[in-house]
C-alpha cells in the first residue's frame, strides 16, 4: 500500500469530521441565539399585550376620573351650600391629617 493512499484514507475522514464538528457547533450556536431572540420577542409582545396596554388604559381612566373629581371640588366654592358641605369638610380633614 502506498503511504499517500493510507494518509488519504485515515487523515481525510478525520479532517472532515473536525470541520463538520466546528461547522455544526457554529450552526447550533446560531440556532440557539435565534431561539433566544424569538423567545425574547415573544415575551416582550406578551408583556405589551397583557401588562402594558391594560395598565395604560387603567391609568388613562384614572386620569379622567381625577380630572372630573378636581372639577367637582373646584366648584365647591361656588355652591350655595358650601358652608355646610360634608364633602368639603371631609377633604379638609384629609388635608390636615396629611400635612
C-alpha positions, 0 to 999 in steps of 0.5 A: 500500500502506498503511504499517500493512499493510507494518509488519504484514507485515515487523515481525510475522514478525520479532517472532515469530521473536525470541520463538520464538528466546528461547522455544526457547533457554529450552526447550533450556536446560531440556532440557539441565539435565534431561539433566544431572540424569538423567545425574547420577542415573544415575551416582550409582545406578551408583556405589551399585550397583557401588562402594558396596554391594560395598565395604560388604559387603567391609568388613562381612566384614572386620569379622567376620573381625577380630572372630573373629581378636581372639577367637582371640588373646584366648584365647591366654592361656588355652591350655595351650600358650601358652608355646610358641605360634608364633602368639603369638610371631609377633604379638609380633614384629609388635608390636615391629617396629611400635612 
